[in-house]
Amino acid sequence: TTTTSTTTFTYEDPDYNFRIQVPSSWENTEQKLSGRRKAVFFTDPTSKNAEGTVETLGFVAYTPVRDDFTGLGSFGSVDQVAQTTILPKGELAGLDDASKMLSAVAKNNAYYFDYVATPVVPTEPGTASSSGGTVMTKTLKPLHFRTIFTLLPLKGSAGNTLVTVTLQTTEERYKDVKGIFDGVVDSYGKMK
């Protein structure tokens, strides 16, 4: 399969009946966590910065939810989820936050988000408390995110699982990978 002249492979999850197309050059790892939770990571090994940190990656996170969460509306509207769940909450800790939601759309039984976050983090662990003192912070590079937020049933099980597909890169790299991100997001769907 080809997406913006990038060779892809299909990541399929038969337990949750969905698939996405991911660049075949990206490395894939999976971590199983307690309580039916797991995370699948896709990293672009060619996107390492000078410190060796991968700057372009994707992941699928699986989080079981209570039985009364029967549809996406249980979390709120797409705009409510965008503001309360998706965007960082640095301002709540008294930190400047230049995050911006670019779009929030509900379609295909999922919420689709496109946003930029400029993380501001404490320079010393544990200093972002409510102690009332001055918190020393640093601003990280702006990051561009594309997220799919959906509620899917686990095959052969009662209840639903929040499945989120997230792609991220630095804002400066985004123009180079936008077509790839579009291809991954557009490929999301049920397995045939």
C-alpha positions in Angstrom: 0.0 0.0 0.0 1.2 3.5 -0.7 0.3 6.7 1.1 2.0 9.9 -0.1 4.7 7.7 -1.6 5.3 6.0 1.7 5.2 2.2 1.9 2.9 1.1 4.7 1.8 -2.0 6.6 -1.5 -2.6 8.1 -1.6 -2.8 11.9 -4.7 -4.8 12.7 -6.2 -5.5 16.1 -8.7 -8.4 15.8 -9.7 -8.2 19.5 -11.1 -4.6 18.9 -11.8 -5.0 15.2 -9.9 -2.0 13.8 -6.9 -1.3 11.6 -4.6 1.5 10.7 -1.9 1.9 8.0 1.5 2.8 9.4 4.8 3.5 7.6 6.6 0.2 7.2 9.9 1.9 8.1 8.6 2.7 11.6 9.6 0.3 14.4 6.8 -1.4 16.3 6.7 -2.5 20.0 3.9 -3.5 22.3 3.7 -3.2 26.1 1.1 -5.2 28.0 0.0 -3.5 31.2 -2.2 -4.7 34.1 -6.0 -4.6 33.9 -6.5 -5.4 30.1 -4.5 -2.2 29.3 -1.8 -2.2 26.7 0.1 0.2 24.5 1.4 -0.3 21.0 4.2 2.1 19.8 5.3 3.0 16.3 8.5 5.1 16.1 10.3 6.7 13.2 14.0 5.8 13.7 15.0 8.5 11.2 13.5 11.3 13.3 16.1 11.3 16.1 17.3 14.7 17.3 20.8 15.6 18.4 20.2 13.9 21.8 19.1 10.7 20.2 15.4 11.2 21.1 12.8 10.0 18.6 10.7 13.0 17.6 8.1 11.4 15.3 6.1 8.5 16.7 2.6 7.1 17.1 0.9 4.9 19.7 -2.3 3.1 20.3 -3.4 3.1 24.0 -6.1 0.8 25.4 -7.9 1.7 28.6 -10.9 -0.2 29.9 -13.7 2.0 31.1 -16.6 1.5 33.5 -19.7 -0.3 32.1 -21.8 2.9 32.2 -19.6 4.3 29.4 -21.6 2.9 26.6 -20.7 5.5 23.9 -18.4 8.4 23.2 -21.1 10.8 24.5 -20.4 9.3 27.9 -17.2 11.4 27.9 -19.0 14.5 26.6 -19.2 16.2 23.2 -16.1 16.3 21.0 -15.5 19.9 22.0 -15.8 19.1 25.7 -13.4 16.2 25.4 -11.0 18.5 23.5 -10.9 21.0 26.3 -11.1 18.7 29.3 -9.2 15.7 28.2 -7.0 16.3 25.2 -5.3 19.6 25.8 -2.6 19.8 28.5 -3.5 21.5 31.7 -0.3 23.4 32.5 -2.3 26.5 33.4 -3.9 24.6 36.3 -0.5 24.2 37.8 0.2 27.9 37.3 2.4 27.3 34.2 2.1 29.2 30.9 0.5 27.0 28.3 0.5 27.8 24.6 -1.5 24.8 23.5 -4.0 25.2 20.7 -6.7 22.9 19.4 -6.7 23.2 15.6 -9.7 21.0 15.0 -12.0 18.6 16.9 -14.4 16.6 14.7 -16.8 13.7 15.5 -17.1 11.2 12.7 -17.2 7.4 12.1 -18.0 6.7 15.7 -14.8 8.5 16.8 -13.5 11.9 17.8 -10.6 13.2 15.7 -8.3 15.9 17.2 -5.5 18.0 15.6 -3.6 20.2 18.1 -0.3 21.8 19.0 1.0 21.7 22.6 3.9 23.6 23.9 4.8 21.8 27.1 6.1 23.8 30.0 7.7 21.6 32.6 9.3 22.1 36.0 13.1 22.0 35.8 13.2 20.1 39.1 11.0 17.0 39.7 8.3 17.6 42.2 8.4 21.4 42.0 5.0 21.8 40.3 3.2 21.4 43.6 0.8 23.9 45.3 3.4 25.0 47.8 3.0 28.6 46.7 6.7 29.1 45.9 8.2 30.1 42.6 8.4 27.2 40.2 11.4 27.1 37.8 10.2 25.9 34.4 11.4 25.4 30.9 9.4 25.5 27.7 9.9 22.5 25.4 9.6 22.6 21.6 6.0 22.8 20.3 4.6 19.4 19.5 2.0 18.6 16.9 -0.5 15.8 17.7 -3.2 14.0 15.8 -5.4 11.8 17.9 -8.3 9.5 17.3 -10.4 8.8 20.4 -12.9 5.9 20.2 -14.8 3.5 22.4 -14.6 -0.1 21.2 -15.8 -3.5 22.6 -13.3 -6.2 23.4 -14.2 -9.3 21.3 -15.9 -11.9 23.6 -16.1 -9.5 26.6 -18.7 -7.2 28.1 -17.9 -3.6 28.4 -15.9 -1.1 26.3 -12.3 0.1 26.1 -11.2 3.6 25.3 -8.8 3.2 22.3 -6.8 6.2 21.4 -4.5 6.4 18.3 -2.0 9.3 18.7 0.6 10.5 16.3 3.1 13.2 17.4 6.1 15.1 16.1 7.8 18.4 16.6 5.9 21.3 15.1 9.0 22.1 12.9 8.9 18.5 11.5 5.1 18.4 11.0 5.1 19.9 7.5 7.3 17.0 6.4 5.2 14.3 7.9 1.7 15.8 7.5 0.9 13.6 4.5 2.0 10.5 6.5 -0.1 11.5 9.5 -3.1 12.2 7.1 -2.6 8.7 5.7 -2.6 7.0 9.1 -5.6 9.0 10.4 -7.6 8.4 7.1 -6.8 4.7 7.2 -8.4 4.1 10.6 -11.4 1.8 10.2 -13.0 -1.5 11.0 -11.3 -4.7 9.8 -13.0 -6.3 6.9 
